[in-house]
Amino acid sequence: MDQLQLPKHVSRIENDECFSFSCHPGVDCFTDCCRQLELALTPYDILRLKQETGLHSATFLERYVIQEQDANEAFPRFYLTMVDDGQASCVFVSDKGCTVYAGRPGACRTYPMGRAVIRQDDHSIHDFFVLQKEKHCHGFLEKDPQTAKKYCLEQGLERYNELNDRVAALLQHERIRGGKQLTDKETELFVLALYNLDSFREQLEAGGLPNQEQYLARREACTDDEQLLLFAVDWLGNILFQH
């Protein structure tokens, strides 16, 4: 990990390492980071965004999400739609800032840091942070002292990291690292369970999915979206890796 090659504007930082940064409407580059970007979305990002917009998860996916997958990839990737305005602006950005700020994705909360997650051979999760000093960002000229730990706390990242790490256990499972490719049906269930949470709940309630007994045992807790996502991770793990 010490040999990790990072771009010139990116450097690894320790949790208690100090840097100066602040982002607010008074910074002249405000919202520039919301344009000309590819914003990957995690299942928890979509959960929070569909709650913030009040949309059914299927509607949110159809309206705001692009799904991609290369032939050699085990899992599809999901990106937020950008506006065709010549700047590839985030669909939720306005002149006054983010219109879904309370439910903004984890990558937006983390910036200008980045967080890497690596699943170890003993199944534990190792993470570390990097700092991205991009030329367009003038937030580093602000004098607010930060550390990775402090910034994560201020940005409400604890729950994002917790849920994302649970999903990472699937994405970096030893059988995936060993070359397992999903069938079309497994890919369909992956998208349904992790990204289309409202439809997943509806199909579970209708009794139309495998391993129904798992749901019945945890049904009372699964009325909450976050608990349903945690269940979905466990359920999907059994579907993908227990046979």
Buried (B, 14 or more C-beta within 10 A) or exposed (E): EEEEEEEEEBBBBEEEBEBEBBBEEEBEBBBBBBBEBEBBBBBBBBBBBBBBBEBBBBBBBEEBBEEEEEEEEBBBEBBBEBEEEEBEBBBBBEEEBBEBEEBBBBBBBBBBBBBEBEBEEEEEBEEBBBBBBBEEBEBBEBEBEBBBEBBBEEBEBEEBBEBBBBBBBBBBBEEBEEEEEBEEEBBEBBBBBBBBBBBBBBBBEEEEBEBBEBBEEBEEEBEEBBEBBBBBBBBBBEBBEEE
